[in-house]
Amino acid sequence: MFKFINKIINPDYYVKFVRLLDKQSGSPKEASDWKIRAFTCEYLIKEFGNDEKKVKALNQIKKESEEKAKQLEIQNQKKYLSKFTEKGCDKFVQVGGRDFALEVWFHKDKSNITVITKNGSVDYKMFGEIPGIWYCHTFGGVRYEITLGIKSPKQILITIDNEIEFDSFSINLEPKI
């Protein structure tokens, strides 16, 4: 009897919100599902800004969801990379598009892409939910991304984002002879 009265007076918002989220969108399985759950919690936190208990429960769910998404991304990346054990690089030179790189090296183990410029070299590390598609490098608060698509490695998309301005362009590549 005491537990029943206690649940009415002090509801467990964590359990209620988890059940509600599961009921609305199903139990998360993929990294993107967990990211959506974290985003939903973020939205609800803004809605329940004055209710401390609800906000605390939502913050906990959000944090757990973000951690689970990150774990799944790392797991998927390891699984993807385990298929590629070859050493070395496929080297390409830039032949078209905005002046960006002298050479682009695609590592055969798919772990990263090296961009050779006039000023040196930069390694772009794999990231994201779908391994082998997005590669990223951050320098001085600016995020540089390489996106591989159906025309890769002959054409790649470069994205530059410093949170104030966003720029995106493609460059054309040919195998280095």
Secondary structure, 3 states (H helix, E strand, C coil): CHHHHHHHHCCCHHHHHHHHHHHHHCCCCCHHHHHHHHHHHHHHHHHCCCCHHHHHHHHHHHHHHHHHHHHHHHHHHHHHHCCCCCCCEEEEEEEEECCCCCEEEEECCCCEEEEEECCEEEEEEEECCCCCCEEEEEECCEEEEEEECCCCCCEEEEEEECCCCEEEEEEEEEECC
